């Protein structure tokens, strides 16, 4: 296999080896590898006709469908940069990202047919922007090269031991790195078939497994929990499945154990984030699992734990987890500040590494809340709460959740004479934030704990969390 600058060239090599094999199976249509790339080429030509040039940025706001994949590949064939955005974003959130990235085009409909296009071989422009809201509420676009995408997807394919005979059920959001790499690009790189049912529903997933003879299923912890709780699970045919893979949020050991006992196969657990594509994981080729650990560094990735003093922690001692991987972001768009230190990315997570190289996450240094794999920054939620006419102050923290990893919780001080209900405040946030961002827990308090400088001491809020809560789903 030759290695080219543009990641899509590797996918074209796969398509040339199995042109008539089904690549994408959707409810309305099945595309062979040949047809997928013909439509991607047609879309590249369509983009060029609309004035898009190599190096331009193109935003994608498309559902989980073959149109997303064809549009994505078409952007790369042209030599442009793809900026996938979730259709679930509120208009205000999407507008903020679009203002930051300033794309040449926003694609909300993929309307090109088959065509011919000469692919840009070099991939000089960034391949991909992965967006999440920044720590100050400003959108942050993680910039990835074609080289990073190439390493990441070879790694994903090796990690899951993907072979051409595999059939992958893809229900994860494709704009998210877990769905994009694990359930779409890595399988296509190895010539597997990807089934896109259009979304996640337990009954439809359980029906799709025997219908398509699914061999690989990727999901977040909440999905596995919902499948186990579904009435249809007891009689479901899971015999074709050889492996399930979790990501985006921690998968509790009790959930992984129950799944293995009832489904008859393993959940492959691991660790990653928007800025780093699955650098730590268990591997399908090895059987070892440890309840408290998330796996080991995958081949080609280096990890270390650093103390507060900046020195390497001893084996088994806790410190901040630093990761060096060829799949790391180059930087954040419109932000000149360096994000790597001699190639190392500081995750902000506290961890310890065993003598055998297994990694245990013990906490988080930074305030970012990781809810079901989505990054939520407290300042963004606090800013929305502050706009409510009855709110004087608000502080937002992440609190433990058995399935999502963390849940968003808000502590609110109301203005004198005001008496908004917590349900009213939750609804106010839900109208202005994406579903994964708004607080499910809200507590009204008389004051927020503060230090001598007036800064809110959020650690005290987290420590006192387990008294009483008000919840909203």
Secondary structure, DSSP 8 states (H G I E B T S, - for coil): ----SSHHHHHHHHHHHSTTSEEEEESS-EEEHHHHHHHHHHHHHHHHHTT--TT-EEEE---SSHHHHHHHHHHHHHT-EEEE--TTS-HHHHHHHHHHH--SEEES------------SS--S--EEEEEE-TTSSEEEEEE-HHHHHHHHHHHHHHHT--TT-EEE--S-TTSHIIIIIIIIHHHHTT-EEEE-SS--HHHHHHHHHHHT--EEEE-HHHHHHHHHSGGGGG---TT--EEEE-SS---HHHHHHHHHHHSS-EE-EEEETTEEEEEE--TT-----TT--BEE-TT-EEEEE-TTSSB--TT--EEEEEE-TTS--EETTB-S--EETTEEEEEEEEEE-TT--EEEEEESS--EEETTEEE-HHHHHHHHHTSTTEEEEEEEEEEETTTEEEEEEEEEE-TT----HHHHHHHHHTTS-TTTS-SEEEE-S---B-TTS-B-HHHHHHTTTS---B--
